[in-house]
């Protein structure tokens, strides 16, 4: 499937949560997600020629293995995902395939569904609070039209395009590390 999403920094969490509630959107219970991402040694982040692999441990128990490849940018990607039994074994496979560590992120995620839009409300360690809206689409979907539909939804929630974020949390965290160095 192709996952097309938009993301924004949440400036006023109380207002955003109130707007979601006003639309009858009930977020799930919080889930802790610990993500470790891997890329090939010469991989360019979010370049369509490179696959990125992620091992996500959810609530210290469920392990999800994901392959992502950008289509038009960081927030538009082909995504394949499956549950695995062992983080240790999938990590060994990833390394034997020649992939190397790229990033590590910990966040608390709450999700909701609004029609065919999935909403993720994330509190990301060291980065702050973000909201995402995403749709799973066919490979040949017009990404720009989907992005506009998602922004129309965010506009109704009062989420400003001025707070748009166009990169993944891994890149944001790396940029934060570089600024601190």
C-alpha positions as CSV (number, residue, x, y, z in Angstrom):
1,X,0.0,0.0,0.0
2,X,0.9,3.6,-0.4
3,X,0.7,5.8,2.7
4,X,0.2,9.5,2.2
5,X,0.3,11.7,5.2
6,X,0.7,15.2,6.5
7,X,2.2,16.2,9.8
8,X,2.2,19.3,12.0
9,X,3.8,20.5,15.2
10,X,1.1,20.9,17.9
11,X,1.5,24.4,19.5
12,X,-1.5,24.1,21.8
13,X,-2.2,20.5,22.8
14,X,-5.3,21.4,24.8
15,X,-6.9,23.2,21.9
16,X,-6.0,20.4,19.5
17,X,-7.4,17.8,21.8
18,X,-10.6,19.9,22.3
19,X,-11.0,20.2,18.5
20,X,-10.7,16.5,18.0
21,X,-13.3,15.9,20.7
22,X,-15.6,18.5,19.1
23,X,-15.6,16.4,15.9
24,X,-16.4,13.3,18.0
25,X,-12.9,11.9,17.4
26,X,-11.8,9.8,20.3
27,X,-8.2,8.9,20.6
28,X,-7.1,5.5,21.6
29,X,-5.3,4.7,24.9
30,X,-1.6,5.8,24.7
31,X,0.9,3.2,23.3
32,X,4.6,3.5,23.8
33,X,6.5,3.0,20.5
34,X,10.2,2.5,20.4
35,X,11.4,2.6,16.8
36,X,14.9,1.7,15.4
37,X,15.4,2.5,11.7
38,X,18.0,1.0,9.4
39,X,19.3,2.1,6.0
40,X,22.0,1.0,3.6
41,X,25.3,2.7,4.3
42,X,25.0,4.9,1.2
43,X,21.3,5.5,1.5
44,X,19.9,9.0,1.1
45,X,17.0,9.7,3.5
46,X,13.6,9.7,1.7
47,X,15.1,9.1,-1.8
48,X,12.9,6.8,-3.8
49,X,15.8,4.5,-4.7
50,X,16.3,3.3,-1.1
51,X,14.4,1.1,1.2
52,X,14.3,1.9,4.9
53,X,13.6,-0.8,7.5
54,X,12.1,-0.2,10.9
55,X,11.7,-2.4,14.0
56,X,9.0,-1.0,16.2
57,X,8.4,-2.4,19.7
58,X,5.0,-1.3,21.0
59,X,4.3,-1.3,24.7
60,X,7.5,-3.3,25.3
61,X,5.8,-6.4,23.8
62,X,4.5,-6.3,20.2
63,X,7.2,-6.2,17.5
64,X,6.4,-4.7,14.1
65,X,8.7,-4.9,11.1
66,X,8.3,-2.2,8.4
67,X,9.8,-1.5,5.0
68,X,9.3,2.0,3.6
69,X,10.3,3.5,0.3
70,X,9.6,7.2,-0.5
71,X,7.5,8.0,-3.5
72,X,7.5,11.8,-3.7
73,X,8.9,12.7,-0.3
74,X,9.2,11.7,3.4
75,X,5.5,11.6,4.0
76,X,4.5,9.7,0.9
77,X,5.8,6.2,0.8
78,X,5.2,2.6,-0.1
79,X,4.9,0.7,3.1
80,X,4.9,-3.0,4.0
81,X,4.4,-4.0,7.6
82,X,4.2,-7.3,9.5
83,X,4.3,-8.5,13.1
84,X,7.4,-10.6,14.0
85,X,8.2,-12.7,17.0
86,X,11.7,-11.5,17.8
87,X,13.3,-8.1,17.6
88,X,16.7,-9.8,18.1
89,X,16.2,-12.1,15.1
90,X,14.7,-9.5,12.7
91,X,17.6,-7.1,13.7
92,X,20.1,-9.9,12.9
93,X,18.5,-10.4,9.5
94,X,18.5,-6.7,8.8
95,X,22.2,-6.4,9.6
96,X,23.0,-9.6,7.5
97,X,21.3,-7.8,4.6
98,X,23.9,-5.0,4.9
99,X,21.6,-2.4,6.6
100,X,23.1,-0.2,9.4
101,X,21.6,1.7,12.3
102,X,20.1,5.1,11.3
103,X,18.0,6.3,14.2
104,X,16.1,5.5,17.3
105,X,12.9,7.2,18.4
106,X,10.6,6.8,21.4
107,X,7.1,8.3,21.4
108,X,3.7,7.9,22.9
109,X,1.1,7.5,20.2
110,X,-2.7,7.8,20.4
111,X,-4.7,7.0,17.3
112,X,-8.2,7.5,15.9
113,X,-10.1,6.9,12.7
114,X,-12.2,9.6,11.0
115,X,-13.8,8.1,7.9
116,X,-10.9,6.8,5.8
117,X,-8.4,9.1,7.6
118,X,-6.2,7.8,10.3
119,X,-5.1,10.4,12.9
120,X,-2.0,10.0,15.1
121,X,-1.4,12.2,18.0
122,X,2.3,11.8,19.0
123,X,4.3,12.9,22.0
124,X,7.9,12.4,20.8
125,X,10.7,12.2,23.2
126,X,13.0,15.3,22.8
127,X,10.9,16.7,20.0
128,X,7.4,17.6,21.4
129,X,3.9,16.9,20.3
130,X,2.7,16.3,16.7
131,X,-0.4,15.4,14.8
132,X,-0.6,13.4,11.6
133,X,-3.4,12.6,9.2
134,X,-2.8,9.8,6.8
135,X,-4.6,7.7,4.2
136,X,-3.7,4.3,2.7
137,X,-4.1,4.5,-1.0
138,X,-3.5,2.7,-4.3
139,X,0.0,3.1,-5.8
140,X,-1.2,5.3,-8.6
141,X,-3.1,7.7,-6.4
142,X,-2.8,11.5,-7.0
143,X,-0.8,12.4,-3.9
144,X,-1.4,16.1,-4.2
145,X,-5.1,15.6,-4.1
146,X,-4.9,13.5,-1.0
147,X,-2.6,16.0,0.7
148,X,-5.1,18.8,0.0
149,X,-7.9,16.6,1.4
150,X,-5.9,16.0,4.5
151,X,-5.2,19.7,4.9
152,X,-8.8,20.5,4.5
153,X,-9.5,18.2,7.4
154,X,-6.7,19.7,9.5
155,X,-8.1,23.2,8.7
156,X,-11.4,22.2,10.2
157,X,-9.5,21.2,13.4
158,X,-7.6,24.5,13.5
159,X,-4.2,22.9,12.7
160,X,-2.3,25.5,10.7
161,X,-0.2,24.8,7.6
162,X,2.4,27.1,9.1
163,X,3.1,24.3,11.6
164,X,3.6,21.7,8.8
165,X,6.4,19.3,9.2
166,X,7.6,17.5,6.0
167,X,10.2,15.1,7.4
168,X,10.1,12.1,9.7
169,X,10.8,12.1,13.4
170,X,14.1,10.4,12.7
171,X,15.3,13.3,10.5
172,X,13.9,15.9,13.0
173,X,15.8,14.2,15.8
174,X,19.0,14.1,13.8
175,X,18.7,17.8,13.0
176,X,18.2,18.5,16.7
177,X,21.4,16.5,17.5
178,X,23.4,18.5,14.9
179,X,22.2,21.8,16.2
180,X,23.2,20.8,19.7
181,X,26.7,19.7,18.6
